[in-house]
Amino acid sequence: QVQLRESGGGWVQEGGSLRLSCAASGGIFSTSVMGWYRQAPGKQRELVATITSSGNTNYADSVKGRFTISRDNAKNTVYLQMNNLKPEDANVYYCKYNYGPWTYWGQGTQVTVSP
């Protein structure tokens, strides 16, 4: 059983920055694919960014150039650096772990951006 613990969410003014962290335990981290997703009330969960075990990254068009996903395999942790935040970035952010056929989600961390 993989457990994911997200942290770093909070309130920020438009144009500000936050860094989210997701610490994984109970699974094989170094060869996993990790991702960040977000979900607004009443909407589907959407991809924000993913990172493979080799460090290849993929971003949603809406966050390219503003968000950076990274990982530290020694700490079993994936990060999401969010810069120049906009009100439309306000969501619950979820960490996702994928290894082979197994997928696990964190419980989410709230990000609030005020104009």
MIBARO-942492 format. One record per atom (N, C-alpha, C, O): x, y, z; residue number from 1; residue in one letter. Coordinates in nm, 2 decimals, always signed. Atoms other than C-alpha are relative to their C-alpha. Layout:
<fitors>
+--------+--------+--------+-----+------+
|      u |      v |      w | pos | code |
+--------+--------+--------+-----+------+
|      X |      Y |      Z | NUM |    a |
...
+--------+--------+--------+-----+------+
</fitors>
This chain:
<fitors>
+--------+--------+--------+-----+------+
|      u |      v |      w | pos | code |
+--------+--------+--------+-----+------+
|  +0.08 |  -0.12 |  +0.00 |   1 |    q |
|  +0.00 |  +0.00 |  +0.00 |   1 |    q |
|  +0.09 |  +0.12 |  +0.00 |   1 |    q |
|  +0.17 |  +0.14 |  +0.09 |   1 |    q |
|  -0.08 |  -0.12 |  +0.01 |   2 |    v |
|  +0.15 |  +0.33 |  -0.11 |   2 |    v |
|  -0.08 |  +0.11 |  +0.07 |   2 |    v |
|  -0.20 |  +0.13 |  +0.05 |   2 |    v |
|  +0.06 |  -0.12 |  -0.06 |   3 |    q |
|  +0.08 |  +0.64 |  +0.10 |   3 |    q |
|  +0.06 |  +0.12 |  -0.05 |   3 |    q |
|  +0.19 |  +0.13 |  -0.06 |   3 |    q |
|  -0.05 |  -0.13 |  +0.05 |   4 |    l |
|  +0.11 |  +0.99 |  -0.04 |   4 |    l |
|  -0.04 |  +0.11 |  +0.09 |   4 |    l |
|  -0.16 |  +0.12 |  +0.13 |   4 |    l |
|  +0.03 |  -0.11 |  -0.10 |   5 |    r |
|  +0.13 |  +1.29 |  +0.19 |   5 |    r |
|  +0.04 |  +0.13 |  -0.07 |   5 |    r |
|  +0.16 |  +0.16 |  -0.09 |   5 |    r |
|  -0.02 |  -0.13 |  +0.07 |   6 |    e |
|  +0.09 |  +1.63 |  +0.02 |   6 |    e |
|  +0.01 |  +0.11 |  +0.11 |   6 |    e |
|  -0.05 |  +0.10 |  +0.21 |   6 |    e |
|  -0.01 |  -0.12 |  -0.09 |   7 |    s |
|  +0.19 |  +1.96 |  +0.18 |   7 |    s |
|  +0.04 |  +0.12 |  -0.09 |   7 |    s |
|  +0.07 |  +0.10 |  -0.21 |   7 |    s |
|  -0.05 |  -0.13 |  +0.07 |   8 |    g |
|  +0.26 |  +2.32 |  +0.08 |   8 |    g |
|  -0.11 |  +0.08 |  -0.06 |   8 |    g |
|  -0.09 |  +0.19 |  -0.10 |   8 |    g |
|  +0.11 |  -0.08 |  +0.05 |   9 |    g |
|  -0.09 |  +2.43 |  -0.02 |   9 |    g |
|  -0.02 |  +0.12 |  +0.10 |   9 |    g |
|  +0.03 |  +0.13 |  +0.21 |   9 |    g |
|  +0.03 |  -0.12 |  -0.08 |  10 |    g |
|  -0.23 |  +2.76 |  +0.11 |  10 |    g |
|  -0.06 |  +0.11 |  -0.08 |  10 |    g |
|  -0.11 |  +0.09 |  -0.19 |  10 |    g |
|  +0.05 |  -0.12 |  +0.06 |  11 |    w |
|  -0.33 |  +3.11 |  +0.03 |  11 |    w |
|  +0.11 |  +0.08 |  -0.05 |  11 |    w |
|  +0.21 |  +0.10 |  +0.01 |  11 |    w |
|  -0.10 |  -0.09 |  +0.06 |  12 |    v |
|  -0.14 |  +3.34 |  -0.20 |  12 |    v |
|  -0.07 |  +0.10 |  -0.09 |  12 |    v |
|  -0.18 |  +0.07 |  -0.14 |  12 |    v |
|  +0.06 |  -0.10 |  +0.09 |  13 |    q |
|  -0.21 |  +3.66 |  -0.39 |  13 |    q |
|  +0.04 |  -0.03 |  -0.14 |  13 |    q |
|  +0.14 |  -0.10 |  -0.17 |  13 |    q |
|  -0.03 |  +0.02 |  +0.14 |  14 |    e |
|  -0.22 |  +3.66 |  -0.76 |  14 |    e |
|  +0.14 |  +0.05 |  -0.03 |  14 |    e |
|  +0.18 |  +0.16 |  +0.01 |  14 |    e |
|  -0.14 |  -0.03 |  +0.03 |  15 |    g |
|  +0.13 |  +3.66 |  -0.90 |  15 |    g |
|  +0.10 |  -0.06 |  +0.09 |  15 |    g |
|  +0.22 |  -0.06 |  +0.07 |  15 |    g |
|  -0.09 |  +0.06 |  -0.10 |  16 |    g |
|  +0.27 |  +3.48 |  -0.60 |  16 |    g |
|  +0.04 |  -0.14 |  -0.03 |  16 |    g |
|  +0.01 |  -0.19 |  -0.14 |  16 |    g |
|  -0.05 |  +0.14 |  +0.02 |  17 |    s |
|  +0.43 |  +3.14 |  -0.56 |  17 |    s |
|  -0.03 |  -0.09 |  +0.11 |  17 |    s |
|  -0.04 |  -0.04 |  +0.23 |  17 |    s |
|  +0.01 |  +0.10 |  -0.10 |  18 |    l |
|  +0.38 |  +2.82 |  -0.38 |  18 |    l |
|  +0.08 |  -0.12 |  -0.05 |  18 |    l |
|  +0.10 |  -0.14 |  -0.17 |  18 |    l |
|  -0.06 |  +0.13 |  +0.04 |  19 |    r |
|  +0.57 |  +2.49 |  -0.37 |  19 |    r |
|  -0.07 |  -0.11 |  +0.07 |  19 |    r |
|  -0.08 |  -0.11 |  +0.20 |  19 |    r |
|  +0.06 |  +0.12 |  -0.06 |  20 |    l |
|  +0.38 |  +2.17 |  -0.32 |  20 |    l |
|  +0.10 |  -0.11 |  +0.01 |  20 |    l |
|  +0.19 |  -0.13 |  -0.08 |  20 |    l |
|  -0.08 |  +0.11 |  -0.02 |  21 |    s |
|  +0.54 |  +1.86 |  -0.19 |  21 |    s |
|  -0.09 |  -0.13 |  +0.02 |  21 |    s |
|  -0.20 |  -0.12 |  +0.07 |  21 |    s |
|  +0.07 |  +0.12 |  -0.02 |  22 |    c |
|  +0.43 |  +1.50 |  -0.20 |  22 |    c |
|  +0.10 |  -0.11 |  +0.04 |  22 |    c |
|  +0.18 |  -0.15 |  -0.05 |  22 |    c |
|  -0.09 |  +0.10 |  -0.05 |  23 |    a |
|  +0.61 |  +1.24 |  +0.01 |  23 |    a |
|  -0.06 |  -0.14 |  -0.01 |  23 |    a |
|  -0.18 |  -0.15 |  +0.03 |  23 |    a |
|  +0.05 |  +0.13 |  +0.02 |  24 |    a |
|  +0.56 |  +0.88 |  -0.09 |  24 |    a |
|  +0.06 |  -0.10 |  +0.10 |  24 |    a |
|  +0.18 |  -0.09 |  +0.13 |  24 |    a |
|  -0.06 |  +0.10 |  -0.09 |  25 |    s |
|  +0.60 |  +0.58 |  +0.14 |  25 |    s |
|  -0.07 |  -0.13 |  -0.04 |  25 |    s |
|  -0.19 |  -0.13 |  -0.08 |  25 |    s |
|  +0.06 |  +0.13 |  +0.02 |  26 |    g |
|  +0.53 |  +0.21 |  +0.10 |  26 |    g |
|  +0.01 |  -0.06 |  -0.14 |  26 |    g |
|  -0.05 |  -0.16 |  -0.16 |  26 |    g |
|  -0.01 |  +0.05 |  +0.13 |  27 |    g |
|  +0.62 |  +0.17 |  -0.26 |  27 |    g |
|  +0.13 |  +0.02 |  -0.06 |  27 |    g |
|  +0.22 |  +0.07 |  +0.00 |  27 |    g |
|  -0.12 |  -0.02 |  +0.07 |  28 |    i |
|  +0.89 |  +0.17 |  -0.52 |  28 |    i |
|  -0.01 |  +0.14 |  -0.07 |  28 |    i |
|  -0.09 |  +0.16 |  -0.16 |  28 |    i |
|  +0.01 |  -0.14 |  +0.05 |  29 |    f |
|  +0.95 |  +0.54 |  -0.59 |  29 |    f |
|  +0.08 |  +0.03 |  -0.12 |  29 |    f |
|  +0.04 |  +0.10 |  -0.21 |  29 |    f |
|  -0.09 |  -0.04 |  +0.09 |  30 |    s |
|  +1.25 |  +0.57 |  -0.80 |  30 |    s |
|  -0.04 |  -0.03 |  -0.15 |  30 |    s |
|  +0.00 |  +0.04 |  -0.24 |  30 |    s |
|  +0.04 |  +0.03 |  +0.13 |  31 |    t |
|  +1.10 |  +0.40 |  -1.10 |  31 |    t |
|  -0.15 |  +0.02 |  -0.03 |  31 |    t |
|  -0.20 |  -0.02 |  -0.13 |  31 |    t |
|  +0.14 |  -0.03 |  +0.01 |  32 |    s |
|  +0.75 |  +0.53 |  -1.06 |  32 |    s |
|  -0.02 |  +0.13 |  -0.09 |  32 |    s |
|  +0.08 |  +0.20 |  -0.11 |  32 |    s |
|  +0.04 |  -0.13 |  +0.07 |  33 |    v |
|  +0.57 |  +0.80 |  -1.27 |  33 |    v |
|  -0.08 |  +0.08 |  +0.10 |  33 |    v |
|  -0.18 |  +0.03 |  +0.16 |  33 |    v |
|  +0.07 |  -0.08 |  -0.09 |  34 |    m |
|  +0.46 |  +1.08 |  -1.05 |  34 |    m |
|  -0.07 |  +0.12 |  -0.07 |  34 |    m |
|  -0.02 |  +0.16 |  -0.17 |  34 |    m |
|  +0.07 |  -0.11 |  +0.07 |  35 |    g |
|  +0.21 |  +1.35 |  -1.13 |  35 |    g |
|  -0.07 |  +0.09 |  +0.10 |  35 |    g |
|  -0.10 |  +0.05 |  +0.22 |  35 |    g |
|  +0.08 |  -0.10 |  -0.07 |  36 |    w |
|  +0.02 |  +1.65 |  -1.00 |  36 |    w |
|  -0.13 |  +0.02 |  -0.09 |  36 |    w |
|  -0.12 |  +0.05 |  -0.21 |  36 |    w |
|  +0.13 |  -0.02 |  +0.07 |  37 |    y |
|  -0.35 |  +1.69 |  -1.09 |  37 |    y |
|  -0.07 |  +0.10 |  +0.09 |  37 |    y |
|  -0.04 |  +0.12 |  +0.21 |  37 |    y |
|  +0.08 |  -0.10 |  -0.08 |  38 |    r |
|  -0.60 |  +1.95 |  -0.98 |  38 |    r |
|  -0.15 |  -0.02 |  -0.04 |  38 |    r |
|  -0.19 |  -0.06 |  -0.15 |  38 |    r |
|  +0.15 |  +0.01 |  +0.02 |  39 |    q |
|  -0.98 |  +1.96 |  -0.94 |  39 |    q |
|  -0.07 |  +0.11 |  +0.07 |  39 |    q |
|  -0.05 |  +0.14 |  +0.19 |  39 |    q |
|  +0.09 |  -0.10 |  -0.05 |  40 |    a |
|  -1.22 |  +2.24 |  -0.90 |  40 |    a |
|  -0.14 |  -0.06 |  +0.04 |  40 |    a |
|  -0.17 |  -0.17 |  -0.02 |  40 |    a |
|  +0.13 |  +0.06 |  -0.03 |  41 |    p |
|  -1.56 |  +2.18 |  -0.74 |  41 |    p |
|  -0.09 |  -0.01 |  -0.12 |  41 |    p |
|  -0.11 |  +0.08 |  -0.20 |  41 |    p |
|  +0.09 |  +0.02 |  +0.11 |  42 |    g |
|  -1.80 |  +2.03 |  -0.99 |  42 |    g |
|  +0.07 |  -0.03 |  -0.13 |  42 |    g |
|  +0.00 |  -0.05 |  -0.23 |  42 |    g |
|  -0.07 |  +0.02 |  +0.13 |  43 |    k |
|  -1.53 |  +1.97 |  -1.25 |  43 |    k |
|  +0.08 |  -0.13 |  +0.01 |  43 |    k |
|  +0.11 |  -0.18 |  +0.12 |  43 |    k |
|  -0.09 |  +0.12 |  +0.01 |  44 |    q |
|  -1.32 |  +1.68 |  -1.36 |  44 |    q |
|  +0.14 |  +0.03 |  +0.05 |  44 |    q |
|  +0.19 |  +0.14 |  +0.03 |  44 |    q |
|  -0.14 |  -0.01 |  -0.04 |  45 |    r |
|  -0.98 |  +1.62 |  -1.22 |  45 |    r |
|  +0.09 |  +0.02 |  -0.13 |  45 |    r |
|  +0.06 |  -0.06 |  -0.23 |  45 |    r |
|  -0.08 |  -0.02 |  +0.12 |  46 |    e |
|  -0.72 |  +1.75 |  -1.47 |  46 |    e |
|  +0.15 |  -0.01 |  +0.03 |  46 |    e |
|  +0.19 |  +0.02 |  +0.14 |  46 |    e |
|  -0.14 |  +0.01 |  -0.01 |  47 |    l |
|  -0.36 |  +1.69 |  -1.54 |  47 |    l |
|  +0.07 |  +0.14 |  +0.02 |  47 |    l |
|  +0.03 |  +0.24 |  -0.05 |  47 |    l |
|  -0.09 |  -0.12 |  -0.01 |  48 |    v |
|  -0.11 |  +1.96 |  -1.42 |  48 |    v |
|  +0.13 |  -0.03 |  -0.06 |  48 |    v |
|  +0.18 |  +0.04 |  -0.15 |  48 |    v |
|  -0.13 |  +0.04 |  +0.04 |  49 |    a |
|  +0.22 |  +1.79 |  -1.47 |  49 |    a |
|  +0.04 |  -0.14 |  +0.04 |  49 |    a |
|  -0.02 |  -0.19 |  +0.14 |  49 |    a |
|  -0.05 |  +0.13 |  -0.04 |  50 |    t |
|  +0.39 |  +1.45 |  -1.47 |  50 |    t |
|  +0.15 |  +0.00 |  -0.02 |  50 |    t |
|  +0.21 |  +0.08 |  -0.09 |  50 |    t |
|  -0.15 |  +0.02 |  +0.01 |  51 |    i |
|  +0.75 |  +1.33 |  -1.43 |  51 |    i |
|  +0.03 |  -0.14 |  +0.00 |  51 |    i |
|  -0.02 |  -0.21 |  +0.09 |  51 |    i |
|  -0.03 |  +0.14 |  +0.00 |  52 |    t |
|  +0.89 |  +1.00 |  -1.52 |  52 |    t |
|  +0.12 |  -0.03 |  +0.09 |  52 |    t |
|  +0.18 |  +0.06 |  +0.15 |  52 |    t |
|  -0.11 |  +0.04 |  -0.08 |  53 |    s |
|  +1.16 |  +0.80 |  -1.34 |  53 |    s |
|  +0.13 |  +0.06 |  -0.05 |  53 |    s |
|  +0.22 |  +0.08 |  +0.02 |  53 |    s |
|  -0.13 |  -0.05 |  +0.06 |  54 |    s |
|  +1.42 |  +0.94 |  -1.59 |  54 |    s |
|  +0.00 |  +0.15 |  +0.00 |  54 |    s |
|  +0.09 |  +0.22 |  -0.05 |  54 |    s |
|  +0.01 |  -0.15 |  -0.01 |  55 |    g |
|  +1.30 |  +1.30 |  -1.53 |  55 |    g |
|  -0.07 |  +0.07 |  -0.12 |  55 |    g |
|  -0.07 |  +0.19 |  -0.12 |  55 |    g |
|  +0.08 |  -0.06 |  +0.11 |  56 |    n |
|  +1.10 |  +1.35 |  -1.85 |  56 |    n |
|  -0.13 |  +0.06 |  +0.06 |  56 |    n |
|  -0.20 |  +0.00 |  +0.14 |  56 |    n |
|  +0.12 |  -0.07 |  -0.05 |  57 |    t |
|  +0.82 |  +1.60 |  -1.78 |  57 |    t |
|  -0.10 |  +0.03 |  -0.11 |  57 |    t |
|  -0.07 |  +0.04 |  -0.22 |  57 |    t |
|  +0.11 |  -0.04 |  +0.09 |  58 |    n |
|  +0.49 |  +1.69 |  -1.93 |  58 |    n |
|  -0.09 |  +0.10 |  +0.08 |  58 |    n |
|  -0.11 |  +0.07 |  +0.20 |  58 |    n |
|  +0.07 |  -0.10 |  -0.07 |  59 |    y |
|  +0.28 |  +1.99 |  -1.85 |  59 |    y |
|  -0.13 |  +0.03 |  -0.08 |  59 |    y |
|  -0.14 |  +0.02 |  -0.20 |  59 |    y |
|  +0.12 |  -0.06 |  +0.07 |  60 |    a |
|  -0.07 |  +2.12 |  -1.92 |  60 |    a |
|  +0.03 |  +0.13 |  -0.06 |  60 |    a |
|  +0.12 |  +0.20 |  -0.01 |  60 |    a |
|  -0.03 |  -0.13 |  +0.07 |  61 |    d |
|  -0.07 |  +2.41 |  -2.16 |  61 |    d |
|  -0.02 |  +0.12 |  +0.09 |  61 |    d |
|  +0.05 |  +0.22 |  +0.08 |  61 |    d |
|  +0.03 |  -0.11 |  -0.08 |  62 |    s |
|  -0.22 |  +2.63 |  -1.90 |  62 |    s |
|  +0.10 |  +0.04 |  +0.11 |  62 |    s |
|  +0.10 |  +0.15 |  +0.16 |  62 |    s |
|  -0.10 |  -0.02 |  -0.11 |  63 |    v |
|  +0.08 |  +2.60 |  -1.66 |  63 |    v |
|  +0.14 |  +0.00 |  -0.06 |  63 |    v |
|  +0.23 |  +0.03 |  +0.02 |  63 |    v |
|  -0.13 |  +0.00 |  +0.05 |  64 |    k |
|  +0.37 |  +2.58 |  -1.90 |  64 |    k |
|  +0.07 |  +0.13 |  +0.01 |  64 |    k |
|  +0.01 |  +0.24 |  -0.01 |  64 |    k |
|  -0.07 |  -0.12 |  -0.02 |  65 |    g |
|  +0.63 |  +2.83 |  -1.82 |  65 |    g |
|  -0.02 |  +0.06 |  +0.14 |  65 |    g |
|  +0.06 |  +0.15 |  +0.18 |  65 |    g |
|  +0.03 |  -0.05 |  -0.14 |  66 |    r |
|  +0.49 |  +2.89 |  -1.47 |  66 |    r |
|  +0.02 |  -0.10 |  +0.11 |  66 |    r |
|  +0.07 |  -0.07 |  +0.22 |  66 |    r |
|  -0.02 |  +0.11 |  -0.10 |  67 |    f |
|  +0.50 |  +2.55 |  -1.30 |  67 |    f |
|  +0.11 |  -0.09 |  -0.04 |  67 |    f |
|  +0.14 |  -0.10 |  -0.16 |  67 |    f |
|  -0.11 |  +0.10 |  +0.02 |  68 |    t |
|  +0.79 |  +2.31 |  -1.26 |  68 |    t |
|  -0.02 |  -0.12 |  +0.09 |  68 |    t |
|  -0.03 |  -0.10 |  +0.21 |  68 |    t |
|  +0.01 |  +0.13 |  -0.08 |  69 |    i |
|  +0.76 |  +1.95 |  -1.15 |  69 |    i |
|  +0.14 |  -0.05 |  +0.01 |  69 |    i |
|  +0.22 |  -0.05 |  -0.08 |  69 |    i |
|  -0.13 |  +0.06 |  -0.02 |  70 |    s |
|  +1.07 |  +1.78 |  -1.00 |  70 |    s |
|  -0.02 |  -0.11 |  +0.10 |  70 |    s |
|  -0.12 |  -0.12 |  +0.17 |  70 |    s |
|  +0.01 |  +0.11 |  -0.10 |  71 |    r |
|  +1.15 |  +1.48 |  -0.79 |  71 |    r |
|  +0.14 |  -0.02 |  +0.06 |  71 |    r |
|  +0.24 |  +0.01 |  +0.00 |  71 |    r |
|  -0.12 |  +0.04 |  -0.08 |  72 |    d |
|  +1.40 |  +1.37 |  -0.53 |  72 |    d |
|  -0.01 |  -0.14 |  +0.04 |  72 |    d |
|  -0.08 |  -0.17 |  +0.14 |  72 |    d |
|  +0.02 |  +0.14 |  -0.02 |  73 |    n |
|  +1.43 |  +1.00 |  -0.54 |  73 |    n |
|  +0.06 |  -0.04 |  +0.14 |  73 |    n |
|  +0.02 |  -0.14 |  +0.20 |  73 |    n |
|  -0.06 |  +0.03 |  -0.13 |  74 |    a |
|  +1.65 |  +1.00 |  -0.23 |  74 |    a |
|  -0.10 |  +0.02 |  +0.12 |  74 |    a |
|  -0.09 |  -0.04 |  +0.22 |  74 |    a |
|  +0.10 |  -0.03 |  -0.10 |  75 |    k |
|  +1.36 |  +1.15 |  -0.04 |  75 |    k |
|  -0.14 |  -0.05 |  -0.03 |  75 |    k |
|  -0.23 |  -0.02 |  +0.05 |  75 |    k |
|  +0.13 |  +0.06 |  +0.04 |  76 |    n |
|  +1.08 |  +0.97 |  -0.22 |  76 |    n |
|  -0.10 |  +0.12 |  -0.01 |  76 |    n |
|  -0.22 |  +0.10 |  +0.04 |  76 |    n |
|  +0.09 |  -0.12 |  +0.01 |  77 |    t |
|  +0.93 |  +1.32 |  -0.29 |  77 |    t |
|  +0.00 |  +0.06 |  -0.13 |  77 |    t |
|  +0.10 |  +0.07 |  -0.21 |  77 |    t |
|  +0.02 |  -0.08 |  +0.12 |  78 |    v |
|  +0.79 |  +1.50 |  -0.58 |  78 |    v |
|  -0.05 |  +0.14 |  +0.03 |  78 |    v |
|  -0.12 |  +0.15 |  +0.13 |  78 |    v |
|  +0.03 |  -0.14 |  -0.03 |  79 |    y |
|  +0.75 |  +1.87 |  -0.59 |  79 |    y |
|  -0.07 |  +0.07 |  -0.12 |  79 |    y |
|  -0.06 |  +0.02 |  -0.24 |  79 |    y |
|  +0.06 |  -0.09 |  +0.11 |  80 |    l |
|  +0.55 |  +2.13 |  -0.79 |  80 |    l |
|  +0.02 |  +0.14 |  +0.04 |  80 |    l |
|  -0.04 |  +0.19 |  +0.14 |  80 |    l |
|  -0.03 |  -0.14 |  -0.03 |  81 |    q |
|  +0.69 |  +2.48 |  -0.79 |  81 |    q |
|  -0.10 |  +0.08 |  -0.09 |  81 |    q |
|  -0.10 |  +0.06 |  -0.21 |  81 |    q |
|  +0.10 |  -0.08 |  +0.07 |  82 |    m |
|  +0.41 |  +2.72 |  -0.89 |  82 |    m |
|  +0.03 |  +0.14 |  +0.01 |  82 |    m |
|  +0.03 |  +0.20 |  +0.12 |  82 |    m |
|  -0.03 |  -0.14 |  +0.00 |  83 |    n |
|  +0.50 |  +3.07 |  -0.99 |  83 |    n |
|  -0.10 |  +0.08 |  -0.08 |  83 |    n |
|  -0.18 |  +0.02 |  -0.16 |  83 |    n |
|  +0.10 |  -0.09 |  +0.07 |  84 |    n |
|  +0.29 |  +3.36 |  -1.12 |  84 |    n |
|  -0.14 |  -0.06 |  +0.01 |  84 |    n |
|  -0.20 |  -0.07 |  -0.10 |  84 |    n |
|  +0.13 |  +0.07 |  -0.01 |  85 |    l |
|  -0.02 |  +3.20 |  -0.98 |  85 |    l |
|  -0.11 |  +0.10 |  -0.04 |  85 |    l |
|  -0.11 |  +0.22 |  -0.01 |  85 |    l |
|  +0.11 |  -0.07 |  +0.05 |  86 |    k |
|  -0.35 |  +3.31 |  -1.12 |  86 |    k |
|  -0.13 |  -0.05 |  +0.08 |  86 |    k |
|  -0.12 |  -0.16 |  +0.13 |  86 |    k |
|  +0.12 |  +0.05 |  -0.07 |  87 |    p |
|  -0.70 |  +3.29 |  -0.97 |  87 |    p |
|  -0.05 |  -0.13 |  -0.05 |  87 |    p |
|  -0.11 |  -0.21 |  +0.02 |  87 |    p |
|  +0.05 |  +0.13 |  +0.06 |  88 |    e |
|  -0.79 |  +3.01 |  -1.21 |  88 |    e |
|  +0.09 |  -0.12 |  +0.04 |  88 |    e |
|  +0.05 |  -0.23 |  +0.01 |  88 |    e |
|  -0.08 |  +0.11 |  -0.05 |  89 |    d |
|  -0.51 |  +2.80 |  -1.06 |  89 |    d |
|  -0.05 |  -0.05 |  +0.14 |  89 |    d |
|  -0.01 |  -0.15 |  +0.19 |  89 |    d |
|  +0.06 |  +0.04 |  -0.13 |  90 |    a |
|  -0.71 |  +2.78 |  -0.73 |  90 |    a |
|  -0.08 |  -0.13 |  -0.02 |  90 |    a |
|  -0.18 |  -0.13 |  -0.09 |  90 |    a |
|  +0.06 |  +0.13 |  +0.01 |  91 |    n |
|  -0.80 |  +2.42 |  -0.69 |  91 |    n |
|  +0.05 |  -0.08 |  +0.12 |  91 |    n |
|  +0.13 |  -0.04 |  +0.20 |  91 |    n |
|  -0.06 |  +0.10 |  -0.08 |  92 |    v |
|  -0.74 |  +2.12 |  -0.48 |  92 |    v |
|  +0.10 |  -0.08 |  -0.09 |  92 |    v |
|  +0.06 |  -0.13 |  -0.19 |  92 |    v |
|  -0.11 |  +0.06 |  +0.08 |  93 |    y |
|  -0.41 |  +1.97 |  -0.60 |  93 |    y |
|  +0.02 |  -0.14 |  +0.06 |  93 |    y |
|  +0.04 |  -0.16 |  +0.18 |  93 |    y |
|  -0.02 |  +0.14 |  -0.04 |  94 |    y |
|  -0.36 |  +1.59 |  -0.59 |  94 |    y |
|  +0.13 |  -0.05 |  -0.06 |  94 |    y |
|  +0.17 |  -0.03 |  -0.17 |  94 |    y |
|  -0.12 |  +0.07 |  +0.04 |  95 |    c |
|  -0.04 |  +1.39 |  -0.61 |  95 |    c |
|  -0.05 |  -0.14 |  -0.05 |  95 |    c |
|  -0.13 |  -0.21 |  +0.02 |  95 |    c |
|  +0.03 |  +0.13 |  +0.05 |  96 |    k |
|  -0.06 |  +1.07 |  -0.81 |  96 |    k |
|  +0.13 |  -0.08 |  -0.02 |  96 |    k |
|  +0.23 |  -0.03 |  -0.07 |  96 |    k |
|  -0.11 |  +0.09 |  +0.01 |  97 |    y |
|  +0.17 |  +0.77 |  -0.80 |  97 |    y |
|  -0.04 |  -0.11 |  -0.10 |  97 |    y |
|  -0.15 |  -0.17 |  -0.08 |  97 |    y |
|  +0.03 |  +0.11 |  +0.09 |  98 |    n |
|  +0.18 |  +0.52 |  -1.08 |  98 |    n |
|  +0.13 |  -0.09 |  -0.02 |  98 |    n |
|  +0.24 |  -0.04 |  -0.05 |  98 |    n |
|  -0.11 |  +0.09 |  +0.02 |  99 |    y |
|  +0.40 |  +0.21 |  -1.09 |  99 |    y |
|  -0.06 |  -0.13 |  -0.06 |  99 |    y |
|  -0.13 |  -0.20 |  +0.01 |  99 |    y |
|  +0.06 |  +0.12 |  +0.06 | 100 |    g |
|  +0.31 |  -0.06 |  -1.34 | 100 |    g |
|  -0.16 |  +0.01 |  +0.00 | 100 |    g |
|  -0.21 |  +0.12 |  -0.04 | 100 |    g |
|  +0.14 |  -0.01 |  +0.00 | 101 |    p |
|  -0.06 |  -0.14 |  -1.29 | 101 |    p |
|  -0.06 |  +0.07 |  +0.12 | 101 |    p |
|  -0.18 |  +0.08 |  +0.14 | 101 |    p |
|  +0.05 |  -0.06 |  -0.13 | 102 |    w |
|  -0.08 |  +0.03 |  -0.95 | 102 |    w |
|  +0.00 |  +0.16 |  -0.01 | 102 |    w |
|  +0.09 |  +0.22 |  -0.06 | 102 |    w |
|  +0.02 |  -0.15 |  -0.01 | 103 |    t |
|  -0.21 |  +0.39 |  -0.91 | 103 |    t |
|  -0.05 |  +0.03 |  +0.14 | 103 |    t |
|  -0.15 |  -0.03 |  +0.19 | 103 |    t |
|  +0.05 |  -0.04 |  -0.12 | 104 |    y |
|  -0.25 |  +0.57 |  -0.59 | 104 |    y |
|  -0.01 |  +0.16 |  +0.00 | 104 |    y |
|  +0.07 |  +0.22 |  -0.08 | 104 |    y |
|  +0.02 |  -0.14 |  +0.00 | 105 |    w |
|  -0.37 |  +0.92 |  -0.51 | 105 |    w |
|  +0.02 |  +0.05 |  +0.15 | 105 |    w |
|  -0.01 |  -0.02 |  +0.24 | 105 |    w |
|  +0.00 |  -0.07 |  -0.13 | 106 |    g |
|  -0.30 |  +1.16 |  -0.22 | 106 |    g |
|  -0.14 |  +0.05 |  +0.03 | 106 |    g |
|  -0.23 |  +0.05 |  -0.05 | 106 |    g |
|  +0.13 |  -0.06 |  -0.04 | 107 |    q |
|  -0.58 |  +1.33 |  -0.03 | 107 |    q |
|  -0.02 |  +0.14 |  -0.05 | 107 |    q |
|  -0.13 |  +0.19 |  -0.03 | 107 |    q |
|  +0.02 |  -0.13 |  +0.06 | 108 |    g |
|  -0.52 |  +1.66 |  -0.19 | 108 |    g |
|  +0.04 |  +0.11 |  +0.10 | 108 |    g |
|  +0.04 |  +0.10 |  +0.22 | 108 |    g |
|  -0.03 |  -0.12 |  -0.08 | 109 |    t |
|  -0.40 |  +2.00 |  -0.07 | 109 |    t |
|  -0.06 |  +0.12 |  -0.08 | 109 |    t |
|  -0.05 |  +0.14 |  -0.20 | 109 |    t |
|  +0.07 |  -0.12 |  +0.06 | 110 |    q |
|  -0.59 |  +2.33 |  -0.13 | 110 |    q |
|  +0.09 |  +0.11 |  -0.03 | 110 |    q |
|  +0.18 |  +0.15 |  +0.05 | 110 |    q |
|  -0.07 |  -0.13 |  +0.04 | 111 |    v |
|  -0.45 |  +2.62 |  -0.32 | 111 |    v |
|  -0.10 |  +0.10 |  -0.03 | 111 |    v |
|  -0.19 |  +0.08 |  -0.11 | 111 |    v |
|  +0.09 |  -0.11 |  +0.02 | 112 |    t |
|  -0.63 |  +2.95 |  -0.30 | 112 |    t |
|  +0.08 |  +0.12 |  -0.05 | 112 |    t |
|  +0.19 |  +0.15 |  +0.01 | 112 |    t |
|  -0.07 |  -0.12 |  +0.06 | 113 |    v |
|  -0.53 |  +3.25 |  -0.51 | 113 |    v |
|  -0.10 |  +0.11 |  -0.01 | 113 |    v |
|  -0.20 |  +0.10 |  -0.07 | 113 |    v |
|  +0.10 |  -0.11 |  +0.00 | 114 |    s |
|  -0.69 |  +3.58 |  -0.45 | 114 |    s |
|  +0.05 |  +0.11 |  -0.10 | 114 |    s |
|  +0.17 |  +0.13 |  -0.11 | 114 |    s |
|  -0.04 |  -0.10 |  +0.09 | 115 |    p |
|  -0.69 |  +3.86 |  -0.71 | 115 |    p |
|  +0.06 |  +0.12 |  +0.06 | 115 |    p |
|  +0.10 |  +0.21 |  -0.01 | 115 |    p |
+--------+--------+--------+-----+------+
</fitors>
